[in-house]
């Protein structure tokens, strides 16, 4: 399934304290590094407020810095804005529209690549813990337009595991790409609320939705 050799060249020492915290929560993480210095990582499924707890604990254990989208209004709150930026937050202005949100992030990734800088965007493509009939497409537009690897991180409540499964080169053929993503994720994903996990398909085949999320 993978389009990238393993072990991956971009490695991180991780955090012993983070791994200890994750073990205390009864969870474990599997991660073998990143295939490039820029990319997009999706996290699936998202059905509970517990999901970010385990995802952030895993991020801490892995020692990997990620960027993420958040509402621009949050960055204008004293202290909170600085805290969000320190953890990789990217402010998203609603008035710019979906294409602006995607194009701005693509430009940031391309600049990072030209300068040899590190930039990985992580998103939950469901965008909400409530049931959705599919995924929001911002992650896909960014990965295709920036021509970067798409990584897949899965939450498995049955096995109490967070795992970075694989990395793909997207073709731009949505049907083909989403079928490959589904084939990789479905055998391993186990949601806190299984009935609320969104089907692995794009909500809109042409236009990304803009709401500060994927």
KEVO-288663 format. One record per residue (C-alpha): residue number from 1; y, x, z. Coordinates in nm, 2 decimals, decimal comma. Layout:
REM KEVO-288663
+-----+--------+--------+--------+
|  nr |  north |   east |     up |
+-----+--------+--------+--------+
| NUM |      Y |      X |      Z |
...
+-----+--------+--------+--------+
END
This chain:
REM KEVO-288663
+-----+--------+--------+--------+
|  nr |  north |   east |     up |
+-----+--------+--------+--------+
|   1 |   0,00 |   0,00 |   0,00 |
|   2 |   0,25 |   0,27 |   0,09 |
|   3 |   0,46 |   0,43 |  -0,18 |
|   4 |   0,54 |   0,73 |   0,04 |
|   5 |   0,32 |   1,01 |   0,17 |
|   6 |   0,24 |   1,04 |   0,54 |
|   7 |   0,33 |   1,20 |   0,77 |
|   8 |   0,69 |   1,13 |   0,69 |
|   9 |   0,94 |   1,42 |   0,67 |
|  10 |   1,21 |   1,26 |   0,89 |
|  11 |   1,08 |   1,30 |   1,24 |
|  12 |   1,22 |   1,23 |   1,59 |
|  13 |   1,11 |   1,36 |   1,93 |
|  14 |   1,13 |   1,02 |   2,08 |
|  15 |   1,20 |   0,94 |   2,45 |
|  16 |   0,94 |   0,99 |   2,72 |
|  17 |   1,14 |   0,75 |   2,94 |
|  18 |   1,14 |   0,49 |   2,66 |
|  19 |   0,77 |   0,52 |   2,62 |
|  20 |   0,72 |   0,49 |   2,99 |
|  21 |   0,94 |   0,17 |   3,00 |
|  22 |   0,74 |   0,02 |   2,71 |
|  23 |   0,41 |   0,10 |   2,88 |
|  24 |   0,54 |  -0,07 |   3,20 |
|  25 |   0,61 |  -0,37 |   2,99 |
|  26 |   0,24 |  -0,36 |   2,88 |
|  27 |   0,33 |  -0,27 |   2,52 |
|  28 |   0,28 |   0,03 |   2,29 |
|  29 |   0,45 |   0,16 |   1,98 |
|  30 |   0,31 |   0,32 |   1,66 |
|  31 |   0,55 |   0,52 |   1,45 |
|  32 |   0,50 |   0,82 |   1,22 |
|  33 |   0,85 |   0,90 |   1,12 |
|  34 |   1,07 |   0,80 |   0,82 |
|  35 |   1,02 |   0,89 |   0,46 |
|  36 |   1,39 |   0,95 |   0,39 |
|  37 |   1,73 |   0,99 |   0,56 |
|  38 |   1,85 |   0,65 |   0,43 |
|  39 |   1,67 |   0,31 |   0,41 |
|  40 |   1,63 |  -0,04 |   0,53 |
|  41 |   1,39 |  -0,15 |   0,81 |
|  42 |   1,29 |  -0,52 |   0,86 |
|  43 |   1,15 |  -0,66 |   1,18 |
|  44 |   0,91 |  -0,95 |   1,17 |
|  45 |   0,85 |  -1,21 |   1,32 |
|  46 |   1,15 |  -1,33 |   1,53 |
|  47 |   1,07 |  -1,64 |   1,73 |
|  48 |   1,17 |  -1,56 |   2,08 |
|  49 |   1,44 |  -1,40 |   2,29 |
|  50 |   1,17 |  -1,15 |   2,40 |
|  51 |   1,16 |  -1,00 |   2,05 |
|  52 |   1,47 |  -0,79 |   2,08 |
|  53 |   1,36 |  -0,67 |   2,43 |
|  54 |   1,04 |  -0,52 |   2,29 |
|  55 |   1,20 |  -0,41 |   1,97 |
|  56 |   1,48 |  -0,22 |   2,15 |
|  57 |   1,23 |  -0,07 |   2,40 |
|  58 |   1,03 |   0,05 |   2,10 |
|  59 |   1,34 |   0,19 |   1,93 |
|  60 |   1,42 |   0,38 |   2,26 |
|  61 |   1,06 |   0,51 |   2,27 |
|  62 |   1,08 |   0,62 |   1,91 |
|  63 |   1,42 |   0,78 |   1,95 |
|  64 |   1,53 |   0,65 |   1,62 |
|  65 |   1,90 |   0,55 |   1,56 |
|  66 |   1,95 |   0,23 |   1,35 |
|  67 |   2,25 |   0,05 |   1,22 |
|  68 |   2,26 |  -0,33 |   1,23 |
|  69 |   2,49 |  -0,62 |   1,12 |
|  70 |   2,69 |  -0,81 |   1,38 |
|  71 |   2,98 |  -1,05 |   1,38 |
|  72 |   3,31 |  -0,86 |   1,35 |
|  73 |   3,47 |  -1,08 |   1,62 |
|  74 |   3,23 |  -0,92 |   1,87 |
|  75 |   3,38 |  -0,57 |   1,80 |
|  76 |   3,72 |  -0,70 |   1,90 |
|  77 |   3,61 |  -0,76 |   2,26 |
|  78 |   3,71 |  -0,47 |   2,48 |
|  79 |   3,42 |  -0,25 |   2,59 |
|  80 |   3,16 |  -0,46 |   2,40 |
|  81 |   3,30 |  -0,35 |   2,06 |
|  82 |   3,27 |   0,02 |   2,16 |
|  83 |   2,92 |  -0,04 |   2,30 |
|  84 |   2,81 |  -0,21 |   1,98 |
|  85 |   2,94 |   0,07 |   1,76 |
|  86 |   2,77 |   0,33 |   1,98 |
|  87 |   2,44 |   0,16 |   1,91 |
|  88 |   2,49 |   0,15 |   1,53 |
|  89 |   2,66 |  -0,19 |   1,49 |
|  90 |   2,83 |  -0,26 |   1,16 |
|  91 |   3,10 |  -0,53 |   1,19 |
|  92 |   3,07 |  -0,81 |   0,93 |
|  93 |   3,37 |  -1,02 |   0,84 |
|  94 |   3,26 |  -1,37 |   0,75 |
|  95 |   3,55 |  -1,42 |   0,51 |
|  96 |   3,42 |  -1,14 |   0,27 |
|  97 |   3,12 |  -1,35 |   0,17 |
|  98 |   2,76 |  -1,25 |   0,12 |
|  99 |   2,82 |  -1,02 |  -0,18 |
| 100 |   3,09 |  -0,83 |   0,01 |
| 101 |   2,86 |  -0,78 |   0,31 |
| 102 |   2,58 |  -0,64 |   0,09 |
| 103 |   2,81 |  -0,43 |  -0,13 |
| 104 |   2,99 |  -0,27 |   0,16 |
| 105 |   2,66 |  -0,17 |   0,32 |
| 106 |   2,53 |  -0,04 |  -0,01 |
| 107 |   2,84 |   0,17 |  -0,05 |
| 108 |   2,79 |   0,31 |   0,31 |
| 109 |   2,43 |   0,40 |   0,23 |
| 110 |   2,52 |   0,57 |  -0,10 |
| 111 |   2,80 |   0,77 |   0,07 |
| 112 |   2,55 |   0,88 |   0,34 |
| 113 |   2,30 |   0,99 |   0,07 |
| 114 |   2,57 |   1,19 |  -0,12 |
| 115 |   2,67 |   1,37 |   0,21 |
| 116 |   2,31 |   1,41 |   0,33 |
| 117 |   2,38 |   1,19 |   0,63 |
| 118 |   2,14 |   0,96 |   0,81 |
| 119 |   2,17 |   0,59 |   0,77 |
| 120 |   1,90 |   0,33 |   0,83 |
| 121 |   1,99 |  -0,04 |   0,85 |
| 122 |   1,75 |  -0,26 |   1,05 |
| 123 |   1,74 |  -0,64 |   1,02 |
| 124 |   1,54 |  -0,94 |   1,12 |
| 125 |   1,53 |  -1,13 |   0,79 |
| 126 |   1,46 |  -1,47 |   0,95 |
| 127 |   1,81 |  -1,44 |   1,10 |
| 128 |   1,72 |  -1,68 |   1,39 |
| 129 |   1,44 |  -1,74 |   1,63 |
| 130 |   1,42 |  -2,10 |   1,52 |
| 131 |   1,19 |  -2,20 |   1,24 |
| 132 |   1,32 |  -2,12 |   0,89 |
| 133 |   1,15 |  -2,21 |   0,56 |
| 134 |   1,19 |  -1,85 |   0,44 |
| 135 |   1,38 |  -1,52 |   0,48 |
| 136 |   1,75 |  -1,45 |   0,42 |
| 137 |   1,78 |  -1,21 |   0,14 |
| 138 |   2,05 |  -0,96 |   0,25 |
| 139 |   1,79 |  -0,69 |   0,34 |
| 140 |   1,64 |  -0,72 |  -0,01 |
| 141 |   1,97 |  -0,69 |  -0,19 |
| 142 |   2,07 |  -0,39 |   0,01 |
| 143 |   1,74 |  -0,20 |  -0,04 |
| 144 |   1,73 |  -0,27 |  -0,42 |
| 145 |   2,10 |  -0,20 |  -0,49 |
| 146 |   2,10 |   0,12 |  -0,28 |
| 147 |   1,76 |   0,23 |  -0,41 |
| 148 |   1,63 |   0,32 |  -0,07 |
| 149 |   1,29 |   0,27 |   0,10 |
| 150 |   1,21 |  -0,06 |   0,27 |
| 151 |   1,03 |  -0,01 |   0,60 |
| 152 |   0,84 |  -0,29 |   0,78 |
| 153 |   0,82 |  -0,31 |   1,16 |
| 154 |   0,59 |  -0,58 |   1,30 |
| 155 |   0,58 |  -0,74 |   1,64 |
| 156 |   0,22 |  -0,82 |   1,75 |
| 157 |   0,21 |  -1,03 |   2,07 |
| 158 |  -0,17 |  -1,06 |   2,05 |
| 159 |  -0,21 |  -0,68 |   2,07 |
| 160 |   0,12 |  -0,62 |   2,26 |
| 161 |   0,22 |  -0,37 |   2,00 |
| 162 |   0,53 |  -0,27 |   1,79 |
| 163 |   0,43 |  -0,09 |   1,48 |
| 164 |   0,61 |   0,05 |   1,18 |
| 165 |   0,35 |  -0,04 |   0,92 |
| 166 |   0,46 |   0,10 |   0,59 |
| 167 |   0,74 |   0,19 |   0,35 |
| 168 |   0,78 |   0,04 |   0,00 |
| 169 |   0,98 |   0,12 |  -0,31 |
| 170 |   1,11 |  -0,22 |  -0,42 |
| 171 |   1,09 |  -0,30 |  -0,79 |
| 172 |   1,36 |  -0,57 |  -0,81 |
| 173 |   1,09 |  -0,82 |  -0,91 |
| 174 |   1,12 |  -1,05 |  -0,62 |
| 175 |   0,78 |  -1,22 |  -0,66 |
| 176 |   0,60 |  -0,89 |  -0,68 |
| 177 |   0,79 |  -0,73 |  -0,40 |
| 178 |   0,76 |  -1,02 |  -0,16 |
| 179 |   0,39 |  -1,05 |  -0,23 |
| 180 |   0,35 |  -0,68 |  -0,13 |
| 181 |   0,56 |  -0,73 |   0,18 |
| 182 |   0,35 |  -1,03 |   0,28 |
| 183 |   0,03 |  -0,85 |   0,22 |
| 184 |   0,14 |  -0,57 |   0,45 |
| 185 |   0,28 |  -0,78 |   0,73 |
| 186 |   0,06 |  -1,09 |   0,76 |
| 187 |  -0,26 |  -0,92 |   0,89 |
| 188 |  -0,06 |  -0,76 |   1,18 |
| 189 |   0,21 |  -1,00 |   1,27 |
| 190 |   0,16 |  -1,22 |   1,58 |
| 191 |   0,46 |  -1,42 |   1,70 |
| 192 |   0,55 |  -1,53 |   2,05 |
| 193 |   0,58 |  -1,88 |   1,91 |
| 194 |   0,35 |  -1,87 |   1,60 |
| 195 |   0,47 |  -2,21 |   1,47 |
| 196 |   0,82 |  -2,08 |   1,44 |
| 197 |   0,75 |  -1,77 |   1,23 |
| 198 |   0,90 |  -1,81 |   0,89 |
| 199 |   0,69 |  -1,79 |   0,57 |
| 200 |   0,74 |  -1,45 |   0,41 |
| 201 |   0,95 |  -1,56 |   0,11 |
| 202 |   1,31 |  -1,54 |   0,02 |
| 203 |   1,52 |  -1,86 |   0,09 |
| 204 |   1,74 |  -1,81 |  -0,21 |
| 205 |   1,63 |  -1,61 |  -0,52 |
| 206 |   1,99 |  -1,54 |  -0,63 |
| 207 |   2,24 |  -1,54 |  -0,35 |
| 208 |   2,23 |  -1,37 |  -0,01 |
| 209 |   2,34 |  -1,58 |   0,28 |
| 210 |   2,63 |  -1,45 |   0,48 |
| 211 |   2,63 |  -1,51 |   0,86 |
| 212 |   2,63 |  -1,16 |   1,00 |
| 213 |   2,25 |  -1,14 |   0,99 |
| 214 |   1,99 |  -1,07 |   0,73 |
+-----+--------+--------+--------+
END
